[in-house]
Amino acid sequence: MSDQTVQTICPLDCPDGCLLDVTVRDGRVVQIEGSHDNPVTAGFICSKVRGFARRLYGDIRLEHPLRRVGAKGDGAFEVIPWKEAVREICDQFGEIRDRWGGEAILPYHYGGSNGLVTDELLDHLFFARVGSSRLDKTLCAAPTTAVARGMYGKMPGVAFEDYVHARCIVVWGANPKASNIHLMPFLKEARARGAFVAVVDPVRNLTAAESDLHLPVRPGTDLPLALAIIRLWHEWDLLDRAFLAEHAVGLEPLMDRAGEWTLDRAASESGVPAEAIERLAHEFANRDPAVIRCGWGPERNRNGGQAIAAILAMPALLGKFGVRGGGYTLSNSGAASLDRDGLLGSLGWSTRLVNQTELGAVLTDGLDPPIKALFVYNCNPAVTVPDQESVLRGLARGDLFTVVFDQVMTDTARYADLILPATAFTEHVDVRAAFGNYVVGRVQPLVQAPGEAKSNTELFGLLGREMGFADEAFRWSDGDAGRKVVESLVMNGSPILDVESTVWSYDFPGSTPVQFEHVFPRTGDGKVHLTPAALGDAPFVYLSDVASQYPLALVSPATTRTTNSTMGEYAIPELYVEMNPVDASNREIADDEQVRVFNELGEVVCRVRIRDRIRQGVVLIPKGSWQHASPNRRCATALCPATVSSVGGGACYNDARVEIAIL
């Protein structure tokens, strides 16, 4: 049989939304490459997606429903028919509702690598009809979303391809090499044209050939750093008063707090040399266009939401908008919107809201009513949720009925009572709106799913019908769901007209938006709210470093090999911790030694990598590893507190403080 190459879009949790050319031979995916039809992604893709067939056809791919026959966590299961699995779930849910109420059932999911069909569509309809607890998805982007919505109404940001026009680029709390690779060529081109590129990050991810200035900020101190820069601009009389008077409100609280942060005080608190702070302030103020690429790193601590607000205020304070390549980029997801109520009807779902960051406490400390059933899909909480020890204890509860719906036998699935096999993106219908690049694409099935794997649409349709729910949506096919989503999708205010296409572009003048020329704040009054209500009663107030007996700050950033924990089953075979040479010398630790990284929550056993790219006082354990990667079967999350930010309730991973010793 000859090879067939079919186009689809990558739905994984990455801003880029790459168009893919997938080669199929004898019903199997044999090659995944980037499509040249999207000039932004330009025909190249990351190695993790290029090698995705390893997940599709790996030894732990799930093909049939399974029922647990051993102890939770042991991984012993037997194959059962789909009909039996569906009946058991519905019977259990019915019994739990009768005794404890619907809120004793918790759907637990994270949709970063799913599109508009496979996340928060039929699944939400099903659990709304069940009357389950609702999940507040807070592991990523909750504080930034709350702030961006309050400040700018999620106004579309500067397109990556327009970075070539900028003369100053600040990459703040993001590593494009790991999770936004298609920004890198534009950064290189901009710098070749004379742009000044600065990076704010505790880890030096860009080389001296790729950037001009690295500000090695201590985790959790982005707020004083940003406020000190704002104070300098005020002292230098550089604020664009005309722009602010016309387009912004809420300036005074921001400036009051900025006034407290002198250059020397901010340098001492953040660990960034005063001269570097002053240079960044000068370059950003005096170069036009200037743009900030704000990532999600600054939000992952208790000062996170406040810091994001200060960072996003910076372009407005200097009036950097209104020119191509000027402004900011955070998430461009607000450019597209789906009318779910129009599609499904009002769900009327007003049950209690459970913060997903606090899963360990939710399962072990008890609620009223307690969680008696957990339905996990689109995520792997055993290795991704803070306070891993508590999460694992909760998953091991004998009285907790747990269902896991996934593509592979994850660490979480090993604790399930029932496991259901899920399709991958090459095997089902979806619609993906990229949250970085300005493209929306159709995910389409390219090969048959293995065994009896089902899509989210199929699964929740089965469950809804078995429960006796009358909604017509529970009878949709995959194709029905995809078509209805496309017909209900609005891109920058306009519906999709060519619903049969596989990829759609936004209708911006000049193909990409210019902030304050083509797109404006989508707040109620059309203005920038420099002090958004999401910051609460103490806006821009800095909470000093976490009180801890452990001296090293732990970060767990994305890697070039995994997307969250997806592909962690093979991409990180051995876990490691990176530390600065000075910190290693002080502890008499040599490169590649086996060490224990520990705090009051737990410990991780792994090998050490001594690297000068990470600042002193900070250590790094990569995000996305699975339990098998460590001799004691623990991940970075075993060391991360389950505390949540006051803004958006976000996870505070980077508030972890640890010590390291030779094992």
C-alpha positions in Angstrom: 0.0 0.0 0.0 1.3 3.5 -0.9 1.9 6.1 1.7 -0.7 8.7 2.2 0.0 12.2 3.7 -2.8 14.0 5.4 -2.9 17.4 7.0 -4.0 18.1 10.6 -3.2 20.5 13.4 -1.3 19.7 16.6 -3.5 20.1 19.7 -0.8 19.7 22.4 -0.4 22.3 25.1 1.8 24.8 23.2 1.1 28.2 21.8 2.2 27.4 18.3 -0.7 25.3 16.9 1.5 23.7 14.2 0.0 22.4 11.0 1.2 18.8 10.5 1.7 16.6 7.6 1.1 13.1 8.8 2.2 10.1 6.7 0.1 6.9 7.1 1.2 3.5 5.8 -0.9 0.4 6.2 -3.2 2.1 8.7 -0.3 3.3 10.9 1.3 6.7 11.5 4.8 6.4 10.2 5.9 10.0 10.1 4.9 13.4 11.5 6.4 16.5 10.0 5.5 20.2 9.9 3.3 21.5 7.1 4.6 24.4 5.0 1.1 25.7 4.5 1.5 27.8 7.7 4.3 30.3 7.1 4.6 30.9 10.9 5.4 27.4 11.8 7.3 27.2 8.5 7.5 23.4 8.1 9.4 22.5 11.2 8.1 21.0 14.4 9.4 20.0 17.8 11.0 16.6 18.3 8.3 15.5 20.9 5.6 15.7 18.3 7.8 14.3 15.5 8.2 11.2 17.7 4.6 11.0 18.8 4.2 7.6 17.1 6.2 6.1 20.0 3.2 6.9 22.3 0.6 5.8 19.7 2.2 2.3 19.4 4.0 1.9 22.7 3.7 -1.0 25.1 1.5 0.8 27.6 -1.1 2.0 25.0 -4.5 1.2 26.3 -6.8 -0.7 24.0 -9.7 -2.2 26.1 -11.6 -1.3 29.3 -9.9 -2.7 32.4 -11.1 -3.5 35.9 -8.8 -3.5 38.9 -8.1 -7.0 40.4 -5.2 -6.1 42.7 -4.4 -3.4 45.2 -4.6 0.2 44.1 -1.3 1.3 42.7 -0.1 -2.3 41.8 -1.3 -2.1 38.2 -3.2 -5.4 38.1 -6.2 -5.3 35.8 -8.5 -7.6 33.8 -10.2 -6.8 30.4 -13.9 -6.2 30.5 -16.5 -5.3 27.9 -17.3 -1.6 27.3 -21.0 -2.3 28.1 -20.0 -3.7 31.5 -17.7 -0.8 32.2 -20.3 1.9 31.3 -23.0 0.1 33.4 -20.7 -0.1 36.4 -19.8 3.6 36.2 -23.5 4.6 36.0 -24.5 2.3 38.8 -21.8 3.6 41.0 -22.7 7.2 40.2 -26.3 6.5 40.9 -25.6 4.9 44.2 -23.3 7.8 45.3 -25.8 10.4 44.3 -28.6 8.7 46.2 -26.5 8.4 49.4 -24.2 11.4 49.3 -25.5 13.7 46.6 -24.0 14.6 43.2 -21.3 16.8 44.7 -19.6 13.6 46.0 -18.6 13.0 42.4 -15.6 15.0 41.1 -14.6 15.2 37.4 -10.8 15.9 37.3 -9.3 17.0 34.0 -6.9 19.4 32.4 -7.5 20.4 28.8 -4.3 22.0 27.8 -3.7 19.4 25.1 -7.3 19.2 24.0 -9.4 21.3 21.7 -12.9 22.7 21.7 -14.6 19.3 21.0 -12.7 17.1 23.5 -12.6 19.4 26.5 -15.5 21.2 28.3 -18.2 20.1 25.8 -20.0 16.8 26.2 -18.0 16.1 29.3 -19.3 19.3 31.0 -22.8 18.5 29.8 -22.6 15.0 31.3 -21.3 16.1 34.7 -23.7 19.0 34.9 -26.6 16.6 34.4 -25.1 14.3 37.1 -24.9 17.3 39.4 -21.3 16.6 40.3 -18.9 19.1 41.9 -17.3 21.5 39.4 -13.5 21.7 38.9 -11.6 25.0 39.1 -8.7 24.3 36.7 -5.9 26.1 38.4 -2.7 24.2 37.7 -1.7 26.7 35.0 -2.8 30.1 33.7 -5.5 30.8 36.3 -3.8 33.9 37.7 -2.7 35.2 34.3 -6.2 34.6 32.9 -7.9 36.5 35.7 -5.4 39.4 35.4 -5.5 39.5 31.6 -9.3 39.5 31.5 -9.5 42.2 34.1 -6.8 44.5 32.6 -7.4 44.1 28.8 -10.4 41.8 28.5 -8.0 39.2 26.9 -7.2 41.5 24.0 -5.3 39.7 21.2 -1.6 40.2 21.5 1.3 40.9 19.3 1.7 38.0 16.7 5.0 36.1 16.9 5.8 37.0 13.3 5.6 40.7 14.1 8.4 40.4 16.6 10.8 41.0 13.7 9.6 44.7 13.7 10.4 45.2 17.4 13.6 47.0 18.5 13.3 45.8 22.1 12.0 42.4 23.1 11.6 41.2 26.7 11.0 37.5 27.2 9.7 37.4 30.8 9.2 34.0 32.5 9.1 31.9 29.3 11.4 29.5 27.5 10.6 29.5 23.8 13.1 26.8 23.2 11.0 24.3 25.3 7.4 25.4 24.7 7.2 28.0 21.9 9.9 27.0 19.4 8.4 29.0 16.5 9.2 32.2 18.3 12.9 31.5 18.1 13.4 32.3 14.4 11.6 35.6 14.8 13.8 36.5 17.9 16.9 35.7 15.9 15.7 37.8 12.9 14.8 40.7 15.1 18.2 40.7 16.8 19.9 40.5 13.4 18.0 43.7 12.6 19.3 45.4 15.7 16.7 44.5 18.3 17.7 44.3 22.0 16.6 41.0 23.5 16.4 40.6 27.3 15.3 37.5 29.2 13.9 37.5 32.8 14.3 34.0 34.2 16.2 32.2 37.0 17.6 29.9 34.3 19.7 31.2 31.4 17.9 29.4 28.5 19.0 31.7 25.7 22.7 31.9 24.9 24.7 35.1 24.6 24.4 34.8 20.8 20.6 34.8 21.2 20.0 37.6 23.8 21.7 40.7 25.1 20.7 40.7 28.7 19.8 38.0 31.2 18.1 39.0 34.5 18.4 36.0 36.8 15.4 36.7 39.0 14.8 34.7 42.2 11.5 32.8 42.0 8.6 34.8 43.4 10.3 38.2 43.1 9.2 39.3 39.6 6.8 41.8 41.2 9.5 44.0 42.9 11.6 43.8 39.8 8.7 45.1 37.6 7.7 47.8 40.1 11.3 49.1 40.4 11.4 49.5 36.6 8.1 51.4 36.7 9.4 53.6 39.5 12.5 54.4 37.3 10.2 55.5 34.4 8.3 57.7 36.7 11.5 59.3 38.0 12.7 59.8 34.5 9.4 61.4 33.6 8.8 58.9 30.8 5.2 57.8 31.5 2.9 58.5 28.5 0.4 60.7 30.3 -1.7 61.4 27.1 -2.1 57.7 26.4 -2.9 56.9 30.0 -5.5 59.7 30.2 -7.3 58.5 27.1 -7.0 54.7 27.5 -6.4 53.7 31.1 -7.8 53.8 34.6 -6.4 52.6 37.9 -3.0 54.2 37.6 -2.6 55.5 41.2 -2.5 52.2 43.2 0.1 50.9 40.8 2.3 53.9 41.1 1.9 54.0 44.9 3.3 50.6 45.2 6.0 51.2 42.6 7.2 54.1 44.6 8.2 51.8 47.4 10.7 49.9 45.3 13.9 51.7 44.9 16.5 50.2 42.5 18.7 49.0 45.3 15.9 47.5 47.3 14.5 45.6 44.2 18.0 44.4 43.3 18.5 43.0 46.8 15.1 41.3 46.9 15.2 39.9 43.3 18.9 39.0 43.1 19.2 40.9 39.9 22.1 43.4 39.7 20.9 47.0 39.9 22.7 47.9 36.7 20.8 45.1 34.8 17.5 46.4 36.1 18.4 50.0 35.1 19.6 48.8 31.7 16.4 47.0 30.9 14.3 50.0 32.0 16.4 52.2 29.7 16.3 49.9 26.7 12.6 49.2 26.8 11.7 52.9 27.3 14.0 54.2 24.5 13.5 51.7 21.8 10.4 51.5 19.6 8.6 49.3 18.9 9.0 47.4 22.1 7.2 44.2 23.1 7.0 41.9 26.2 6.5 38.2 25.7 5.1 37.3 29.1 5.0 33.6 30.0 3.4 31.6 32.8 6.5 31.3 34.9 5.9 34.5 37.0 2.5 33.3 38.1 3.6 30.1 39.8 4.1 31.6 43.3 2.0 33.5 45.8 3.0 36.8 44.2 2.2 35.6 40.8 -1.0 37.4 39.9 0.3 40.7 41.2 3.5 40.2 39.2 1.6 39.5 36.0 -0.4 42.7 36.4 2.7 44.8 36.9 4.4 43.2 33.8 1.4 43.6 31.6 1.0 47.3 32.7 4.5 48.2 31.4 3.6 48.7 27.7 0.6 50.8 28.6 2.6 53.0 30.9 4.9 54.0 28.1 2.3 54.0 25.3 4.1 51.2 23.4 0.9 50.3 21.5 -0.4 51.3 18.1 2.6 50.1 16.1 3.3 46.7 14.6 5.6 44.8 16.9 4.7 46.9 19.9 2.8 45.9 23.1 2.6 42.5 24.7 1.9 38.8 24.1 0.5 36.5 26.7 -2.2 34.1 25.5 -4.1 34.9 22.3 -6.9 32.4 23.2 -9.3 35.3 23.5 -9.2 35.9 19.8 -11.6 32.9 19.3 -14.7 32.1 21.3 -17.2 29.3 21.3 -20.8 29.9 22.3 -21.2 26.7 24.4 -24.6 27.8 25.8 -25.9 28.3 22.3 -24.6 24.9 21.3 -25.7 22.9 24.4 -28.2 25.1 26.1 -27.5 26.6 29.5 -26.0 23.9 31.8 -27.4 25.4 35.0 -24.4 23.9 36.8 -23.9 25.7 40.1 -22.6 23.1 42.4 -19.5 23.6 44.6 -16.3 24.5 43.0 -13.2 22.4 43.9 -9.7 23.8 43.3 -7.8 21.2 41.4 -4.5 22.3 43.0 -5.8 21.1 46.3 -6.6 17.5 45.2 -4.5 15.9 47.9 -6.3 17.7 50.7 -9.7 17.2 49.0 -9.2 13.5 48.9 -7.6 13.0 52.3 -8.9 15.7 54.6 -12.5 15.4 53.6 -15.2 17.6 52.4 -18.9 17.7 53.2 -20.1 15.7 51.3 -16.8 13.8 50.8 -15.5 12.9 47.3 -16.6 9.3 46.8 -16.0 9.1 43.0 -13.2 10.6 41.0 -13.3 10.6 37.1 -9.9 11.5 35.7 -9.4 12.4 32.0 -7.1 14.6 29.9 -4.6 14.6 32.8 -2.3 12.6 35.0 -2.6 14.1 38.6 -0.5 11.5 40.3 2.6 13.3 38.9 1.4 16.8 38.0 -0.5 18.0 41.1 1.4 19.6 44.1 1.9 17.7 47.3 2.3 14.4 45.5 2.4 12.3 48.7 -1.0 13.6 49.7 -2.4 13.0 46.2 -1.1 9.4 46.2 -2.6 8.7 49.6 -6.0 10.0 48.3 -5.8 7.9 45.2 -5.1 4.9 47.3 -8.3 5.2 49.3 -10.2 2.0 49.3 -13.6 3.8 49.4 -12.9 6.0 46.5 -14.3 4.8 43.2 -11.9 6.1 40.5 -12.2 6.0 36.8 -9.3 7.0 34.5 -9.9 7.6 30.8 -6.6 7.9 29.0 -4.5 6.8 26.0 -1.8 5.0 28.0 -1.3 3.4 31.4 -0.4 6.5 33.4 0.8 6.6 37.0 -2.7 7.7 37.9 -4.4 4.9 36.0 -2.6 2.4 38.2 -4.8 3.6 41.1 -8.1 3.3 39.1 -10.9 0.9 39.7 -11.8 1.2 36.0 -9.6 2.3 33.1 -11.1 3.3 29.8 -9.0 3.5 26.6 -9.0 6.9 24.9 -8.1 7.9 21.3 -5.2 10.2 20.5 -5.4 13.3 18.3 -4.6 11.2 15.1 -7.7 9.1 15.8 -10.5 11.5 16.5 -12.2 14.8 15.5 -11.4 18.0 17.3 -11.1 21.7 16.6 -8.0 23.5 17.9 -7.7 27.3 18.3 -4.0 28.0 18.9 -3.4 30.3 21.9 -0.2 31.8 20.4 -0.3 31.8 16.7 -3.4 33.2 14.9 -4.7 29.9 13.4 -7.6 27.6 14.0 -7.5 24.1 12.6 -9.5 20.9 12.3 -8.1 17.8 14.0 -9.2 14.9 12.0 -8.9 11.1 12.4 -6.1 9.8 10.2 -5.9 6.2 11.4 -8.2 3.7 13.2 -8.0 3.8 17.0 -6.3 0.7 18.5 -8.6 -1.9 19.9 -11.7 -0.4 21.5 -10.4 3.1 22.3 -13.0 5.8 22.1 -13.0 9.5 21.8 -14.3 11.9 24.4 -17.4 12.5 22.3 -18.1 8.8 22.1 -17.5 8.1 25.8 -19.6 10.9 27.2 -22.3 10.1 24.7 -22.4 6.5 26.0 -22.5 7.6 29.6 -25.2 10.2 29.0 -27.4 7.7 27.2 -26.9 5.0 29.9 -27.8 7.5 32.6 -31.0 8.3 30.7 -30.2 11.9 30.0 -32.4 13.3 27.2 -30.0 15.8 25.6 -29.6 15.4 21.9 -25.9 16.1 22.2 -25.4 12.7 23.8 -26.3 11.2 20.4 -23.8 13.2 18.4 -21.1 11.4 16.4 -17.6 12.7 16.4 -18.3 14.3 13.1 -21.5 15.9 14.4 -19.6 17.5 17.3 -16.8 18.8 15.2 -19.2 20.3 12.6 -21.3 22.0 15.3 -18.3 23.5 17.0 -17.0 25.0 13.8 -20.5 26.4 13.1 -20.6 28.0 16.6 -17.0 29.3 16.6 -16.4 33.1 16.3 -12.9 34.3 15.3 -12.3 37.9 16.2 -16.0 38.6 16.1 -16.7 36.8 12.8 -18.2 33.4 12.3 -16.5 30.8 10.1 -17.9 30.9 6.6 -16.0 28.0 5.0 -17.0 25.3 7.4 -15.6 22.5 5.2 -12.0 23.8 5.4 -9.4 22.3 7.6 -7.6 25.5 8.7 -8.9 29.0 9.2 -7.0 32.3 9.5 -8.2 35.4 11.3 -9.4 38.4 9.3 -7.0 41.1 10.7 -5.8 44.0 8.6 -2.4 43.2 7.4 -3.0 39.6 8.5 -2.0 40.2 12.1 -3.4 42.5 14.8 -1.8 45.7 16.0 -2.9 46.5 19.5 -4.8 49.8 19.8 -5.1 50.0 16.1 -6.9 46.8 15.0 -7.8 45.4 18.4 -8.6 47.2 21.7 -9.3 46.2 25.3 -12.3 44.0 25.6 -13.2 45.4 29.0 -16.6 46.8 29.8 -15.5 50.4 29.2 -12.9 49.6 26.5 -10.0 50.9 28.7 -6.9 49.3 30.3 -7.6 48.6 34.0 -4.1 48.9 35.4 -5.3 47.8 38.8 -7.8 45.0 38.0 -10.3 43.9 40.5 -8.7 40.4 40.5 -5.8 41.7 42.6 -8.1 42.1 45.6 -7.9 44.7 48.4 -4.1 44.9 48.4 -3.1 45.4 44.8 0.6 45.1 44.0 1.5 44.2 47.6 4.6 42.0 47.7 4.7 39.0 50.1 8.3 38.4 51.1 10.1 35.1 50.6 8.5 31.9 51.9 9.5 31.3 55.5 11.3 28.0 55.3 14.2 26.2 56.9 15.2 25.0 53.4 17.5 27.4 51.6 17.1 26.5 47.9 14.2 27.6 45.7 12.9 24.8 43.4 11.6 25.4 39.9 10.1 22.7 37.7 9.9 24.2 34.2 8.8 22.6 30.9 11.3 20.6 28.9 12.0 20.1 25.2 10.9 16.4 25.6 7.5 16.5 27.2 4.3 18.4 27.1 3.3 18.6 30.8 3.5 14.8 31.6 2.5 13.7 28.1 5.3 11.5 26.7 6.9 11.4 30.1 6.5 7.6 30.0 9.6 7.5 27.7 11.0 11.0 27.3 12.5 11.4 30.8 13.9 7.9 31.6 16.0 9.2 34.5 15.1 12.1 36.7 17.7 14.8 37.6 18.2 18.0 39.5 20.2 20.9 38.2 22.1 23.1 40.6 24.6 26.0 40.5 28.3 25.1 40.9 28.6 27.3 44.0 25.7 25.6 45.7 27.1 22.2 44.8 30.6 23.1 46.1 29.1 24.3 49.4 27.6 20.9 49.9 30.6 18.9 48.5 28.4 17.5 45.8 30.0 16.3 42.5 28.4 16.2 39.1 26.3 13.0 38.4 26.2 12.0 42.1 23.0 10.5 43.4 21.3 12.9 45.8 18.2 13.4 47.8 16.2 16.6 47.3 13.9 17.0 50.3 11.7 19.3 52.4 8.9 18.9 54.9 6.6 17.4 52.2 8.8 14.6 50.9 11.9 13.8 49.0 13.0 13.0 45.5 16.0 10.7 44.8 17.8 11.5 41.5 21.2 12.4 40.0 22.6 15.9 40.1 23.7 18.0 37.1 25.9 20.9 38.0 25.3 23.8 35.5 26.2 27.5 35.7 23.1 28.3 33.6 21.0 28.3 36.8 21.4 31.0 39.3 22.8 30.4 42.8 20.2 29.5 45.4 17.8 27.9 42.8 17.6 24.3 41.7 15.6 22.7 38.9 13.8 19.4 38.5 12.0 19.1 35.2 8.3 19.0 34.8 6.7 16.0 33.2 8.6 13.1 34.7 6.8 9.9 35.7 7.4 7.9 38.8 9.6 5.3 37.2 12.2 8.0 36.5 13.2 8.2 40.2 14.6 5.4 42.4 12.0 6.4 45.1 9.2 6.9 42.5 8.7 10.6 43.3 8.6 13.7 41.1 9.1 17.4 41.5 5.5 17.7 42.7 6.4 15.7 45.9 8.3 18.9 47.0 5.7 21.5 45.9 3.2 22.9 48.3 -0.5 22.8 47.5 -1.0 26.5 48.5 -2.8 28.6 46.1 -2.4 32.2 44.9 -4.8 34.9 46.1 -5.3 35.8 42.5 -7.2 33.2 40.5 -6.4 30.4 43.0 -3.4 29.3 41.0 -0.9 26.6 41.9 2.2 28.0 43.7 4.8 25.4 42.4 7.7 27.8 42.6 7.1 28.5 46.3 8.8 25.1 47.0 12.0 25.4 49.1 14.3 22.4 49.4 17.7 21.1 50.5 20.0 18.7 48.7 22.3 16.1 50.2 24.3 13.2 48.9 22.4 10.0 49.3 
